Amino acid sequence: CPGSARRSHEGCRSSCARWPWLWLLCLSLPLFAWFLHRQGRNLQSMIVVFLDQLGKDLNLTKLQPESMAPAQASTPAGSTPINAVPSAGPTAPAAPISQTPRPLI
């Protein structure tokens, strides 16, 4: 605003008095962001529980990510870790996995 510093402060006071909700809006934005973040986490948790239950109902096996799998050093002697590369010897082909779908009634 053109004019002296005193005049600009008066303009600020009048605008603050005219729009008190503006300060409340600025102060409530972090609270609203926290609320949205929390709701997103709750929704993610409900989806995980729903998918876990659906997998259990369909007799599926839950796989753990590799980062959560036990280290190779902790595998018992004579066993091969899941992520190990197979040796170059002859092996029998794996049997195909088939599961008949259940009716949706």
N, C-alpha and C positions, 0 to 999 in steps of 0.2 A: 504494500500500500504506500502511495506517495505521502510524504509528510514527515513529521518528527517521530521520534521513538515513542513519545508519550501517546501520540495518536495511534500508533500501531498496537500498543498494549491495550488501549481502549477497544480497538477492533477485536482483539483476541478475547477480551472479557465478554464483549457483547455476543460474539459467536459461540463462546462456551456456554453462555447463559441461554442462547437460542437453541443449541443442539447438545443438551447434556447426554443424550443417548449415544453420541459419538464416542465419548470417553468410555462408557460402559461397553460399547461394542469392541473397542480396542483392548480392554481389559479381559473381556470374555473369550476372545479368540483362542488363546492357549487352552482354556478349559474345554472349549468345543473341539479343538484338535485332539486333546487327550481322550475325550468321550468317543470320537470317531475311531481312534486307534484301538481303544478298548472294545468297542463293538465289533471291529474287524477281527480282533483276536478271538472274541467269543464265537463269531460266525465260523472262523477257521476251526476252532475246537469242536463245534457241533458237526461240521462236515466230516472231520476225522472220525468222530464217534459213529456217525451214520455209516461211513464207508467200512469201518471195522466191523460193525454189526452186520452189514450186508455181506461182507466177505465171509463172516462166520456162518451166516445162514446158507450161503452157497458152497460151504465146505472148501473155501480157498485157504491157501497158506500165506501168511503175512511174511514178506521178505524184509530183512533189515538192510539199511544202506551199508555200503562197504566201510564207511568211516566208523560205524558202530559195531561192525563185525569183529570178533576176537582176532588178535594178531596171529601170524603164521607160527610164531614160536610157541604158542600155547596149544597147537594141535597135537593130539596124541601121536605117539610113534606108530608108523605104518599107515597112517591116514593121509589123505591128500586134501589140502584146503580147496575150497570151492573155486577160488579165483586162480588156481594153479594151471599152468599150461600143460596139456596132456603130453605124455611121452610119445616118441615116434613109433612105438610098437603097434602091432595089430590089436584093434579093440572091436568089440561088438557094437553095432549101431544101437543107439538109444531107442527104446520103445516109444512110439508116439503117444502123447498124452491126449486122451479123448475124454470128454465129459458130456453126457447128454444134457441138454438144457431142460430145466424143470418148467412146467407150464405156469403161466402167470395168472393163475386163478386164485 
